[in-house]
Amino acid sequence: MRINTRETYRKLIVGTILSVLVFFSISFVTVLTQINSPLHRINDYYELKIGFPFEYYHEFMVDCPIPNSGWNINNLILDCVISWILVTGLYLIMKRNK
């Protein structure tokens, strides 16, 4: 059984591109669920949490004109790795079964 390395690299690159698109889509959906939602308007308190399954960005209002925000880089890397493993793995399995 001969392994075609060019085809394997192409599949990994396509899987990586798909995982990036899925990661951005999930992050965008987590923002959309919080923007202008009546569930997040409790006593004019503004809060934004981005990330699934782990929150990697958090913004909240302490003083009115300037919001406080913070990044959790470990959670960001963990979310990226999880999405890459899941999406690329599923893509490789689907391509193998064809």
N, C-alpha and C positions, 0 to 999 in steps of 0.2 A: 504494500500500500504506500503510494507516494503522496506526500503532502505538498500541495501547491502553495508556496509561501506568499506569492503575489496575491493570490485569491484570498488567503487568510488575512493579509494586511488590509486588503480592500474591505473585507467584511468587518474588521475591527474599526476601521475609519468610519464606515457607514454607521455602525453601531454607536460609535462615540458621538457622531453628529446627531443621531436620533436621541441619544440620552441627554445631550445638551438642550435640544428642543423640548424634550419632556420636562427637564428640570426648570427651564424658563417658563414653560406653560403652567406648571404646578405653582411656582412662585407668583406668577401673575394672578392666578386664580385665588391664592391666599390674600393678595392685596384687594382684588375685586370684591371679595366677600366682606371686607371691612370698610370700604369706601362708601360713605353716604348711607350706611346701614342704620336703621333705627335701633338695632340691637347694641350698637356701639356708641349711642348718644345718651349716656347716662350722666346727668348733671353737667353737661357741656364738657365732659372730660374726654380728651382726645388720646387715643392709643392705637398704635399700628404694630402688628406683629407679623413678620414674614418668615415663612419656612414651614416645610412639612417633610418628614415627620418631626424634625427638630427645628426649633425657632432660632434663626441665625441673625435676625435684625429686629430691634425693638425701639420704637419711638413713642414718647409720651410727652404731654404738655405739663410743665411745671410753672413756667412764667409765660404769659399769653403770647408775646410775639415770637419767641424762640423756643422750638421744641428741643428736648433732650433726646439723644439717640445713642444707640450702641450696637456694635457688631459682636457676634460670637463666632470667630473664625473657625474654631473646632467644629461647631455644629454645621457651618457652611461646608467645610471639607467633608464631613460625614454625610451630609445630604447629597453632595455631588458624587461621592463614592457609591452610595446606595443606589442612586439613580443610574449610574454607569453600569454597575454590576447587574441590576435587574433588566434594564433595557437592552444592553449589549448581549447579556446572556440569553434573553428571550429571542433576540434577533438571530443569534448564532444557532439556537435550537431550531427555530423556524426554517432557517436556510439549510440546515443539515437534513431535516425531514423532507424537503422538497425533492 
